[in-house]
């Protein structure tokens, strides 16, 4: 029996890279941040060929479409305390300002889709974060076996992830990627 696809649909800086590493440690062939230039409904199957999982904003922007293209999939919404998240995403985007300013930058276009703005604006991004979390919760309402909400940054880990995926919990600690020094 083939295992269902797994999609990490949290926004950037909510532990998506760590989730990707966890999925790989659990035996999933996972891609972190599939190319946003080719992530669209006509390309999903092509882009994700050879993978069992995908994570980050280029996935989270299309969670509804992915649910239709890959029925029976599992979805993981990574969340983070809003104060720590907004400081981390601001730092993340400021380091990429030069790239995101390019007119045809697919990453910038993706941020416009998800956040409503290419440039960082604290209030706009906070509203977009809340809207995304609420949209995911509403979409998956009544489908508890299809959605896991996890706050990896707050220390939630294997004990929530493994039962949701129906796999044994590793003895090793969870891998932690891109840990920032941003205080909660």
trRosetta pair geometry for C-beta under 8 A, 3 or more apart (Angstrom, degrees):
i j d omega theta_ij theta_ji phi_ij phi_ji
3 28 7.7 -111 99 -101 144 89
3 52 6.1 29 83 -154 112 129
4 70 7.7 120 -171 158 82 105
4 72 4.9 -131 -116 130 121 90
4 73 5.2 172 167 -114 107 37
4 74 5.5 109 99 -13 124 88
5 48 7.3 32 -132 161 134 144
5 51 7.9 59 -132 113 97 82
5 52 6.2 -162 -118 -174 54 49
5 53 6.7 157 -169 -87 64 46
5 54 7.8 -7 -177 10 108 91
5 66 7.7 -125 112 174 139 106
5 70 4.5 -25 32 171 143 148
5 72 8.0 103 27 90 80 76
5 73 4.2 -32 71 -116 92 107
5 74 7.3 -169 94 31 48 67
6 23 6.2 -171 90 -127 140 132
6 28 6.1 -51 36 -130 130 156
6 30 7.5 -43 75 -101 108 109
6 52 6.4 31 19 137 92 81
6 53 4.0 -15 68 -107 95 102
6 54 7.9 163 90 24 60 50
6 73 6.8 176 -83 -171 26 88
6 74 4.8 -16 -110 70 76 101
6 75 7.7 172 -159 -83 55 26
6 76 6.7 23 -180 -9 98 111
6 165 6.9 -4 -96 -112 141 111
7 53 7.0 -171 -75 -152 34 65
7 54 5.8 -8 -119 64 73 81
7 55 7.3 158 -169 -85 46 51
7 59 5.3 -168 -163 172 99 127
7 63 6.5 159 122 -121 141 81
7 66 5.5 91 -78 133 163 153
7 70 7.8 137 -37 68 121 140
7 73 6.0 37 -4 157 105 133
7 74 7.3 173 24 89 66 51
7 75 5.1 -18 68 -112 96 71
7 76 7.1 -178 91 25 46 73
8 16 5.3 139 134 -139 133 83
8 19 4.6 131 -114 112 144 144
8 20 6.6 -98 9 -62 154 73
8 23 7.5 -121 -41 -32 118 139
8 53 7.2 54 -16 175 92 104
8 54 7.0 -134 30 108 81 42
8 55 3.1 12 50 -119 130 92
8 56 6.7 37 93 -27 111 42
8 59 6.3 78 69 81 64 146
8 60 7.6 -50 119 -60 59 93
8 76 5.0 -29 -108 72 63 104
8 78 6.2 13 -168 -13 101 112
9 59 6.0 -113 -96 118 63 96
9 60 4.1 123 -165 -109 62 76
9 63 4.5 45 -130 -88 143 127
9 75 5.3 -4 1 -167 129 103
9 76 6.8 149 19 70 75 46
9 77 5.5 -37 75 -91 92 67
9 78 8.0 162 67 14 43 72
9 136 6.2 154 114 -114 129 134
10 14 3.8 -120 158 84 129 136
10 15 6.7 16 84 57 158 79
10 16 5.4 -157 74 -72 101 95
10 19 7.4 130 28 -8 123 153
10 55 7.8 0 42 -164 85 93
10 56 8.0 -35 75 -111 70 31
10 60 6.2 -100 68 -84 13 139
10 76 7.3 -46 -20 118 98 75
10 77 5.4 113 -71 -170 79 47
10 78 3.0 -77 -18 54 159 80
10 79 6.3 -141 -123 -57 119 41
10 80 7.9 93 -175 -14 134 91
11 14 5.5 88 63 -11 64 125
11 16 7.8 -118 106 -40 21 130
11 57 5.7 38 -147 -92 59 94
11 60 5.8 -129 -79 88 51 167
11 85 7.8 74 80 -169 115 127
11 89 7.6 -5 132 -93 117 136
11 114 6.9 140 -119 172 108 138
11 129 6.2 -104 25 -117 156 80
11 132 5.9 86 -48 93 117 165
12 16 6.3 -70 -114 19 42 138
12 56 6.1 37 -86 -158 76 89
12 57 4.7 -33 -35 -35 94 119
12 89 6.3 112 94 -114 97 97
12 92 6.5 -167 138 129 124 162
13 16 7.8 -5 -1 10 19 101
13 80 6.9 -85 128 27 74 158
13 85 5.8 130 115 -150 109 71
13 88 4.2 162 -168 116 132 118
13 89 4.7 -148 32 -71 154 76
13 92 5.6 -135 -65 -19 126 151
13 178 8.0 -113 -112 131 60 135
13 180 7.9 1 -143 -10 100 141
14 78 4.1 145 123 114 105 99
14 79 5.8 -40 -160 -122 127 12
14 80 4.5 -147 -127 -14 73 109
14 85 6.3 11 -84 -117 81 117
14 152 7.6 104 147 37 63 100
14 153 6.9 -100 -162 -17 46 122
15 18 4.7 -51 -167 46 78 118
15 19 5.7 89 130 -29 85 95
15 78 4.5 -143 66 -172 99 139
15 80 6.7 152 -13 -66 98 110
15 150 7.7 -99 88 109 145 95
15 151 7.6 132 1 -169 148 37
15 152 3.3 146 -165 58 159 126
15 153 5.2 -139 -54 -40 115 81
16 19 5.5 -49 -146 34 33 115
16 20 6.4 39 152 -23 64 101
16 32 6.8 130 136 -145 94 99
16 33 7.8 93 126 -53 131 85
16 55 4.6 166 -174 156 92 111
16 56 4.4 117 149 -86 149 67
16 57 7.6 -111 -35 -27 173 63
16 78 5.7 -164 -70 41 64 148
17 20 5.5 -48 -152 31 34 116
17 21 6.7 34 150 -16 64 103
17 32 5.7 54 -116 -149 66 149
17 55 7.5 170 -79 108 29 133
17 56 7.4 40 -62 -77 64 112
17 177 3.9 -107 121 99 111 134
17 178 4.9 82 53 4 146 125
18 21 5.6 -54 -151 37 35 111
18 22 6.3 38 150 -22 66 104
18 152 5.3 171 90 152 136 152
18 174 6.9 52 178 152 110 112
18 175 6.3 -172 -145 97 74 76
18 176 5.6 -6 -113 -132 123 43
18 177 4.7 -168 -72 30 64 87
18 178 7.3 -118 -40 40 87 90
19 22 5.5 -53 -148 35 33 115
19 23 6.4 35 154 -21 66 103
19 55 5.3 165 90 -125 112 152
19 76 6.3 175 -157 109 141 140
19 78 5.6 -122 -41 -60 140 136
19 150 7.8 131 -97 79 116 129
19 152 6.4 -136 -59 -42 85 153
19 161 8.0 -174 -132 -113 83 137
20 23 5.8 -52 -150 33 30 111
20 24 6.6 29 152 -16 63 105
20 30 5.1 -176 -155 128 74 130
20 31 7.6 -66 -142 113 122 15
20 32 3.9 -7 -107 -76 170 106
20 53 7.5 171 -127 119 65 117
20 55 4.4 -133 -69 36 95 141
20 56 7.5 -8 -50 -34 128 97
20 177 7.6 -31 56 25 97 154
21 24 5.7 -54 -150 37 33 112
21 25 6.3 36 151 -21 65 105
21 175 4.0 -91 133 81 135 136
21 177 5.4 146 -16 -29 139 124
22 25 5.5 -54 -149 35 32 113
22 26 6.4 24 153 -13 65 109
22 157 7.7 -160 -112 -158 142 82
22 158 7.7 -160 -149 -83 121 71
22 161 6.2 -32 153 164 142 168
22 174 5.8 -13 -94 -148 110 98
22 175 6.4 -158 -65 39 63 92
23 26 5.7 -61 -149 41 32 108
23 28 4.0 -49 167 57 92 133
23 30 4.2 86 98 -51 127 152
23 52 7.7 -166 169 90 116 99
23 53 4.6 -106 172 88 152 166
23 55 7.3 175 6 -37 142 126
24 27 7.8 111 -176 -21 30 8
24 28 6.2 -86 -81 69 34 74
24 29 7.6 52 -112 -117 77 26
24 30 5.2 -111 -59 33 81 111
25 170 6.1 -52 147 -33 116 159
25 172 7.3 -116 -167 71 138 128
25 175 6.3 167 -42 -8 138 116
26 161 7.9 -135 -53 136 150 117
26 162 7.3 -171 -112 -104 132 81
26 165 6.7 44 161 105 157 159
26 167 5.3 93 -165 108 116 162
26 170 7.2 -122 -86 -34 71 113
27 167 7.5 -171 33 -139 114 147
28 51 8.0 42 164 -175 87 71
28 52 4.3 -127 -153 82 84 120
28 53 4.3 35 158 -2 137 127
29 50 6.4 -92 130 149 146 67
29 51 5.0 -136 110 -127 94 49
29 52 5.0 101 43 7 75 90
29 53 7.1 158 78 28 42 80
30 51 6.3 87 -115 -160 24 105
30 52 6.7 -55 -68 66 66 77
30 53 3.8 -26 -105 79 94 107
30 54 6.6 179 -159 -77 71 31
30 55 6.6 25 177 -6 117 104
31 34 5.2 64 118 -73 129 86
31 48 7.2 -144 28 -120 133 69
31 51 5.0 -57 -9 -108 105 152
31 53 7.4 173 23 95 58 60
31 54 5.0 -10 63 -112 89 82
31 55 7.6 -178 91 25 47 68
32 54 7.7 168 -87 -158 23 56
32 55 5.2 -24 -116 66 67 100
32 56 5.6 79 -172 -22 69 126
33 36 7.7 -43 -176 -38 82 90
33 55 7.3 -32 -36 91 52 67
33 56 4.1 -27 -73 69 72 157
33 57 7.2 18 -113 41 87 75
33 58 5.4 92 -154 16 57 120
33 59 8.0 -113 -100 -12 32 94
34 38 7.8 -91 151 74 98 88
34 39 5.4 115 102 -76 109 118
34 47 5.3 86 -179 159 136 124
34 48 6.9 -48 -96 -76 155 78
34 54 5.4 -14 -26 -152 119 130
34 56 7.9 170 12 57 60 106
34 58 5.2 -143 64 107 70 131
34 59 6.6 90 22 -61 106 88
35 38 5.0 32 97 31 113 97
35 39 6.5 172 88 -29 55 90
35 47 6.9 -137 47 -140 92 121
35 58 7.1 166 92 -169 13 164
35 106 7.3 29 172 106 76 156
36 39 5.4 -51 -129 26 39 116
36 57 7.8 -12 -84 101 125 92
36 58 4.3 -128 -81 -111 83 116
36 61 7.9 57 -130 28 105 147
36 106 4.4 163 92 145 97 108
36 107 5.8 127 40 -86 143 49
36 109 7.2 169 137 71 124 94
36 110 4.3 -63 -160 -55 150 140
37 106 3.8 -97 -73 -79 77 161
38 43 4.9 -129 167 157 83 161
38 46 7.8 -83 158 91 122 113
38 47 5.5 161 114 -85 108 122
39 43 6.6 -132 -118 85 19 117
39 44 7.1 54 -152 -91 65 69
39 47 6.0 -124 -93 86 64 178
39 58 4.8 141 3 173 163 102
39 59 7.4 -110 -151 -77 148 46
39 61 7.5 100 116 65 130 116
39 62 6.4 -154 155 -2 107 146
40 43 5.2 64 53 24 72 105
40 44 7.4 -117 88 -42 28 78
40 62 7.5 -166 -121 -97 34 147
41 44 6.3 -22 -142 -15 29 113
41 62 7.4 -168 -67 -153 69 128
41 65 4.9 -109 -93 -163 95 136
41 69 6.9 -174 -149 -60 72 129
43 46 5.1 -68 -161 50 63 112
43 47 5.1 60 144 -26 95 109
44 47 6.0 -61 -140 40 24 107
44 48 5.9 -5 171 5 64 118
44 62 7.4 -156 -88 133 121 147
44 65 7.0 -173 -52 130 147 108
44 66 6.4 -178 -144 -103 146 73
44 69 4.9 66 83 126 149 169
44 70 7.5 -123 144 -28 132 103
45 48 6.4 -71 -137 51 22 95
45 49 6.6 51 156 -58 61 87
45 69 6.5 -140 -52 176 89 122
46 49 6.0 -28 -156 -15 29 114
48 51 4.9 -93 -167 54 72 114
48 54 5.9 -82 -112 -40 112 136
51 54 6.0 67 134 -58 146 90
54 59 4.7 166 120 -90 102 136
55 59 5.9 -98 -147 26 11 148
55 76 7.9 -29 -109 69 101 112
56 59 5.8 97 60 17 51 101
56 60 7.0 -101 132 -6 27 100
57 60 5.3 -52 -129 40 38 110
57 61 6.1 48 167 -31 67 99
57 110 6.3 110 128 149 113 125
57 111 7.7 18 155 -84 152 64
57 114 5.9 -55 -165 -53 110 167
58 61 6.4 -35 -143 21 25 115
58 62 7.8 -5 161 10 49 109
58 110 6.1 -45 -95 -138 74 153
59 62 6.6 -89 -165 50 33 90
59 63 7.2 63 147 -75 71 73
59 66 6.9 25 -166 -51 80 158
60 63 5.9 -7 -151 -43 42 107
60 114 7.2 58 97 -119 104 129
60 132 6.8 34 160 -167 122 130
61 110 6.1 -115 -45 -158 160 91
61 113 5.5 54 -150 110 131 127
61 114 5.2 -90 -95 -73 101 101
62 65 4.5 -49 -176 46 93 116
62 66 5.4 100 119 -28 91 96
63 66 5.6 -56 -143 38 31 112
63 67 6.4 38 156 -26 64 103
63 75 6.2 71 -154 -135 115 138
63 136 6.4 16 81 -108 166 93
63 139 7.1 126 109 90 118 161
64 67 5.7 -54 -156 28 30 115
64 68 7.0 22 151 -12 62 104
64 139 6.3 -116 -89 -141 93 147
65 68 5.8 -60 -156 37 35 108
65 69 6.1 25 153 -13 71 110
66 69 5.7 -57 -136 43 33 106
66 70 5.7 -17 176 29 71 109
66 73 6.6 -61 142 56 95 165
67 70 7.1 -71 -124 63 16 73
67 71 7.3 52 168 -100 56 50
67 73 6.4 -130 -114 49 53 116
67 75 7.3 -27 -82 -52 101 133
67 139 7.8 -173 -12 157 162 124
67 146 8.0 57 -128 174 113 137
68 71 7.1 1 -152 -65 26 81
70 73 4.4 56 116 -47 109 127
73 146 7.4 66 89 -154 57 96
74 146 6.2 -155 -121 -155 51 49
74 147 7.8 171 -167 -78 62 28
74 148 7.3 19 175 -1 104 103
74 164 7.0 131 -168 150 135 98
74 165 6.6 152 108 -103 172 71
75 136 7.6 -158 142 -159 135 110
75 140 6.7 -137 65 -83 136 145
75 146 6.0 30 21 151 96 80
75 147 5.0 -20 75 -104 101 72
75 148 7.4 178 94 26 52 65
76 147 7.6 158 -90 -156 29 53
76 148 4.9 -14 -115 66 75 100
76 149 7.9 158 -164 -90 54 25
76 150 6.3 -18 -170 19 100 116
76 161 7.5 25 -124 -122 140 90
76 164 7.5 110 -95 120 100 150
77 133 6.9 113 177 -128 134 71
77 136 5.0 128 -95 139 139 155
77 137 7.8 -60 6 -60 175 71
77 147 6.4 17 -6 -169 108 102
77 148 7.1 -172 28 90 70 48
77 149 4.7 -21 71 -107 107 73
77 150 7.3 145 79 23 55 64
78 150 5.9 -34 -107 76 62 83
78 151 7.3 116 -165 -106 63 34
78 152 5.8 -24 -142 5 113 108
79 133 6.3 60 -107 -112 116 125
79 149 6.1 15 -7 -173 121 96
79 150 7.3 160 23 79 80 32
79 151 5.1 -48 76 -87 84 84
80 84 5.8 -104 158 85 110 107
80 85 4.2 134 89 -70 115 106
80 88 7.6 -35 126 33 158 142
80 151 6.2 137 -92 -144 42 90
80 153 4.5 38 -119 30 102 145
80 154 7.5 170 -130 -29 58 91
81 84 4.7 65 74 19 99 108
81 85 6.5 -178 83 -15 45 91
81 151 7.7 66 -34 -155 68 133
81 153 7.2 -119 11 99 83 127
81 154 6.9 107 -30 -70 99 110
81 184 5.3 56 59 -154 151 100
82 85 5.5 -58 -140 38 30 113
82 86 6.1 25 166 -19 68 106
82 126 6.4 63 -173 -138 118 95
82 129 6.6 144 -125 105 92 146
82 130 7.7 10 -106 -63 130 92
83 86 6.3 -56 -144 34 24 103
83 87 6.7 19 158 -12 60 108
83 184 6.6 87 82 178 109 51
84 87 6.0 -61 -151 40 30 109
84 88 6.1 26 155 -17 66 113
84 153 6.7 176 111 150 143 147
84 182 5.6 130 -155 120 76 109
84 183 7.0 -119 -103 111 94 35
84 184 4.5 -35 -60 -116 127 57
85 88 5.8 -64 -148 40 28 109
85 89 6.1 21 161 -15 69 109
85 129 6.4 121 120 -136 142 156
86 89 6.0 -51 -136 40 30 106
86 90 6.2 36 158 -23 62 107
86 122 6.1 64 -178 -145 128 83
86 125 6.2 134 -127 102 91 119
86 126 5.7 -7 -89 -78 134 90
86 129 7.5 -108 -73 -14 87 154
87 90 5.9 -55 -149 34 27 113
87 91 6.5 26 155 -16 62 107
87 182 4.6 162 108 -159 119 130
87 183 7.8 1 75 53 164 60
88 91 5.9 -56 -150 37 31 110
88 92 6.1 34 152 -22 65 110
88 180 5.3 158 -119 40 105 161
88 182 4.8 -142 -71 30 82 161
89 92 5.3 -52 -143 38 34 118
89 93 6.1 27 160 -14 68 108
89 120 7.3 164 127 -123 89 117
89 125 6.2 -174 103 177 141 145
90 93 6.2 -61 -145 41 26 103
90 94 6.1 29 157 -23 64 110
90 120 5.4 116 -124 -176 69 151
90 122 7.0 -1 -82 -89 127 83
90 125 7.7 178 -68 54 80 164
91 94 5.8 -53 -142 34 27 112
91 95 6.7 27 158 -18 61 105
91 180 7.0 132 75 -149 148 144
91 182 6.7 -152 3 -69 145 127
92 95 6.3 -64 -161 32 25 108
92 96 7.0 -3 151 3 60 115
93 96 5.7 -74 -150 50 37 100
93 97 7.0 74 150 -67 68 69
93 100 6.8 -1 -161 -13 86 161
93 111 7.7 105 -117 -128 123 153
93 120 4.6 141 94 -58 145 121
94 97 5.9 -5 -156 -38 38 110
94 120 6.8 -49 -58 11 74 150
96 99 4.8 -52 -173 45 83 114
96 100 5.3 77 126 -22 94 107
96 107 7.4 -78 161 124 140 146
97 100 5.9 -65 -138 45 27 105
97 101 6.1 33 162 -31 65 108
98 101 6.0 -55 -151 24 25 114
99 102 6.4 -41 -173 2 39 112
99 105 6.1 128 157 -132 70 144
99 107 6.7 16 132 58 113 138
99 108 7.7 -170 125 -45 70 102
100 105 5.8 -161 -130 102 34 158
100 107 6.2 -89 -98 100 80 105
100 108 4.3 133 -158 -86 71 101
100 111 6.8 1 -142 22 124 150
100 118 5.8 164 165 174 105 96
100 119 7.6 144 124 -87 127 51
101 105 7.5 76 58 -5 25 144
101 108 7.4 164 -44 -91 13 148
101 118 7.9 121 -97 141 40 129
102 105 4.1 107 71 -45 98 107
102 108 6.9 -179 61 -4 69 141
105 108 3.9 70 84 7 111 111
105 109 6.8 177 92 -11 59 82
106 109 5.5 -53 -146 37 36 113
106 110 6.3 41 153 -23 67 103
107 110 5.7 -52 -151 34 31 114
107 111 6.6 32 151 -18 63 104
108 111 5.7 -53 -150 35 34 112
108 112 6.6 39 149 -22 64 103
108 118 4.5 24 -170 -140 96 114
109 112 5.5 -52 -153 32 34 116
109 113 6.6 38 148 -21 65 102
109 118 7.7 -8 -70 -96 29 105
110 113 5.6 -51 -152 32 35 113
110 114 6.3 18 157 -7 68 110
111 114 6.0 -59 -137 46 32 102
111 115 5.3 -16 179 25 71 116
111 117 7.1 -48 137 91 96 47
111 118 5.5 98 87 -125 115 47
112 115 7.0 -61 -108 58 16 78
112 116 6.8 19 -165 -153 51 11
112 117 6.5 -61 -113 160 62 1
112 118 5.1 -14 -65 -61 96 76
114 128 6.4 91 141 174 68 131
114 132 7.0 17 -167 -81 91 131
115 124 6.2 79 166 134 95 100
115 125 5.4 -13 -146 -105 125 70
115 128 4.2 169 -131 63 58 179
116 124 5.8 -129 77 -174 110 113
116 128 5.9 -159 9 -81 101 123
117 120 7.6 137 110 -96 119 12
117 121 5.4 -3 97 16 168 113
117 124 5.0 43 4 131 138 155
117 125 7.6 -88 54 -59 117 77
120 125 6.4 -11 -151 -39 72 139
121 124 4.0 50 83 20 111 117
121 125 6.3 159 74 -16 55 89
122 125 6.1 -66 -146 39 22 105
122 126 6.3 21 160 -19 63 109
123 126 5.9 -55 -146 35 29 111
123 127 6.4 27 157 -16 64 107
124 127 6.0 -59 -153 38 29 110
124 128 6.3 27 152 -18 65 110
125 128 5.5 -53 -143 39 33 113
125 129 6.3 40 155 -25 65 102
126 129 5.7 -49 -149 30 30 113
126 130 6.6 26 155 -12 62 106
127 130 5.9 -59 -153 40 31 109
127 131 6.1 32 152 -21 66 110
128 131 5.5 -54 -143 38 32 114
128 132 6.2 35 157 -23 65 103
129 132 5.9 -54 -151 32 27 110
129 133 6.6 23 155 -14 63 106
130 133 5.9 -56 -147 38 31 108
130 134 6.2 27 156 -14 66 111
131 134 5.8 -60 -145 42 28 109
131 135 6.0 31 156 -22 66 109
132 135 5.7 -55 -144 36 28 112
132 136 6.4 27 157 -17 63 105
133 136 6.0 -56 -151 36 29 110
133 137 6.4 26 154 -16 64 109
134 137 5.7 -55 -145 40 32 110
134 138 6.1 30 157 -18 66 109
135 138 5.8 -56 -143 39 27 110
135 139 6.1 29 158 -22 64 110
136 139 5.8 -56 -144 36 27 111
136 140 6.3 -2 166 7 64 113
136 147 7.1 150 163 -142 97 139
137 140 6.6 -75 -144 52 23 91
137 141 6.6 54 153 -65 62 84
137 147 8.0 160 -109 142 46 158
137 149 7.7 11 -88 -69 93 138
138 141 5.7 -21 -154 -24 32 116
140 143 4.6 -102 -168 63 72 111
140 144 7.9 115 151 -75 102 30
140 146 5.8 -146 -145 87 111 108
140 147 3.9 67 161 -28 160 146
143 146 4.2 -20 152 31 109 121
143 147 6.1 80 99 0 92 102
144 147 6.7 -82 -137 54 29 82
148 160 6.5 141 -172 153 123 101
148 161 7.0 121 140 -109 160 52
148 164 4.2 9 -73 -138 141 161
150 156 4.9 -151 -163 109 84 131
150 157 7.9 110 -173 -80 127 22
150 160 5.3 161 -107 104 112 140
150 161 6.4 26 -94 -69 163 85
151 154 4.0 17 125 24 118 115
151 155 7.7 13 105 39 89 51
151 156 5.0 90 62 16 64 122
152 155 7.8 124 -176 -10 33 6
152 156 6.0 -86 -85 69 36 78
152 157 6.5 80 -128 -88 76 69
152 174 7.5 -140 -150 142 105 154
153 184 8.0 148 143 -91 113 108
156 159 7.4 -106 -161 60 67 93
156 160 5.2 2 177 10 108 140
157 160 6.8 125 70 29 21 90
157 161 6.4 -52 166 3 40 116
157 174 4.4 -127 -149 -33 129 145
158 161 5.7 -68 -128 48 29 105
158 162 5.2 21 -177 -18 74 116
158 169 4.6 96 160 -146 121 102
158 170 6.4 -123 -118 41 141 77
158 174 5.9 -161 -38 -65 90 102
159 162 7.1 -26 -106 31 13 103
159 163 7.6 6 172 -3 43 109
159 169 7.0 23 -83 -112 47 144
160 163 7.0 -72 -160 40 25 100
160 164 6.4 21 156 -18 63 118
161 164 5.9 -69 -155 38 28 113
161 165 6.3 6 161 -3 68 113
162 165 6.0 -66 -143 47 30 99
162 166 8.0 -141 167 31 56 8
162 167 5.2 -102 -151 76 79 76
162 168 6.6 -39 -166 131 130 14
162 169 4.3 -130 2 -80 173 75
162 170 7.9 -168 -83 0 134 66
163 166 7.2 32 -171 -76 33 38
176 179 5.4 33 145 -55 112 114
